[in-house]
């Protein structure tokens, strides 16, 4: 009986040390991974995926569609910067997720997010003016 207790104690200590090592490695040594999450509603979000304690994204970015800007109809915006001021976490309903995928660390979007995490446009920057509908094109 005494030998079984020693073995059990040794196994528990080893498991605790391994668990502490894994948590430390994930928290401090690994670089953050970004994911794209496509929802049933057609919304596309980007961020760091968490599965526990709840399924969601932190450091969230979203696609903004602007059909009135023909030069840049799609842009990426930081979720926390929208006018209604949400926190930088979005809890996702797993039943509404169509698919999600890990983004490559060298993708253009990940590079943009890591170099300019707030994605705030420069002050005074306005979208380009559109040509009037009745204007004729000089290129024929």
C-alpha positions in Angstrom: 0.0 0.0 0.0 2.8 2.4 0.9 4.5 1.8 -2.5 1.3 2.6 -4.4 1.0 5.9 -2.5 4.5 6.8 -3.4 3.9 6.0 -7.1 0.7 8.0 -7.1 2.3 10.9 -5.5 5.2 10.8 -8.0 2.7 10.7 -11.0 0.7 13.6 -9.6 3.9 15.7 -9.1 5.1 14.9 -12.6 1.7 15.8 -14.1 1.6 19.1 -12.2 5.1 20.0 -13.4 4.2 19.2 -17.0 1.0 21.2 -16.8 2.9 24.2 -15.4 5.5 23.9 -18.2 2.8 23.8 -20.9 0.9 26.8 -19.5 4.2 28.8 -19.1 5.2 27.9 -22.7 1.9 29.0 -24.1 1.7 32.2 -22.1 5.2 33.5 -22.4 7.2 31.7 -25.1 4.9 31.0 -28.0 4.0 33.8 -30.4 0.3 34.6 -30.6 -1.6 32.8 -33.4 -4.3 34.6 -35.3 -7.4 32.9 -36.8 -10.1 33.8 -39.3 -13.6 32.9 -38.2 -16.5 33.0 -40.7 -20.0 33.2 -39.2 -23.3 32.0 -40.6 -24.4 35.6 -40.8 -21.6 36.3 -43.3 -19.4 38.2 -40.9 -15.7 37.5 -40.9 -13.6 38.1 -37.8 -9.9 37.8 -37.1 -8.2 37.4 -33.8 -6.6 35.1 -31.2 -8.9 32.1 -30.7 -9.7 30.9 -27.2 -11.6 27.6 -26.6 -11.6 27.7 -22.8 -13.4 28.9 -20.7 -15.5 30.1 -23.6 -15.2 29.9 -27.3 -14.3 33.4 -28.6 -11.7 35.8 -30.0 -9.5 38.3 -28.3 -7.6 41.1 -30.1 -10.5 41.1 -32.6 -10.6 42.6 -36.1 -13.4 42.5 -38.6 -14.0 43.1 -42.2 -15.7 46.4 -43.1 -17.4 46.6 -46.5 -17.8 50.0 -48.1 -19.5 49.7 -51.4 -19.3 53.5 -52.0 -15.4 53.4 -52.1 -14.6 51.7 -55.4 -10.8 51.8 -54.9 -10.9 50.1 -51.4 -14.3 48.5 -51.0 -13.1 46.2 -48.2 -11.0 47.2 -45.1 -10.1 45.7 -41.8 -11.1 47.5 -38.5 -10.3 46.8 -34.9 -13.4 45.6 -33.2 -12.7 47.7 -30.0 -12.5 50.9 -32.1 -16.1 50.9 -33.4 -18.2 53.8 -32.3 -20.2 51.9 -29.6 -17.0 50.9 -27.7 -17.0 47.1 -27.1 -14.3 45.3 -25.2 -11.6 43.6 -27.2 -13.2 40.1 -26.9 -16.1 38.6 -28.7 -17.7 35.4 -27.4 -18.8 33.2 -30.3 -21.7 30.8 -30.6 -20.1 27.6 -31.9 -23.3 26.7 -33.7 -23.1 29.9 -35.8 -19.5 29.3 -36.9 -19.3 28.0 -40.4 -15.5 27.6 -40.4 -12.3 28.9 -38.8 -8.7 28.6 -39.9 -5.3 29.6 -38.5 -3.6 32.4 -40.4 0.0 32.0 -41.4 2.4 34.1 -39.3 3.8 35.7 -42.5 0.4 36.6 -44.0 -0.2 40.2 -45.0 -3.1 40.5 -42.5 -1.0 39.2 -39.6 1.9 41.5 -40.5 -0.6 44.5 -40.6 -2.0 43.6 -37.2 1.3 43.1 -35.6 2.8 46.3 -37.0 -0.3 48.5 -36.5 -2.4 46.8 -33.8 -5.0 49.6 -33.5 -5.5 50.1 -37.2 -6.4 53.7 -36.6 -6.4 55.8 -39.8 -4.3 58.9 -39.8 -6.2 62.1 -38.6 -7.8 64.1 -41.4 -7.7 61.2 -43.8 -10.8 61.1 -45.9 -11.9 58.5 -48.5 -11.3 59.6 -52.1 -14.1 61.4 -53.8 -16.0 59.5 -56.4 -16.5 60.8 -59.8 -20.0 62.1 -60.7 -22.2 59.5 -62.3 -22.6 61.5 -65.5 -18.8 62.1 -66.0 -17.3 60.4 -69.0 -14.1 58.4 -68.9 -11.1 59.7 -70.8 -9.8 56.2 -71.4 -11.6 54.6 -74.4 
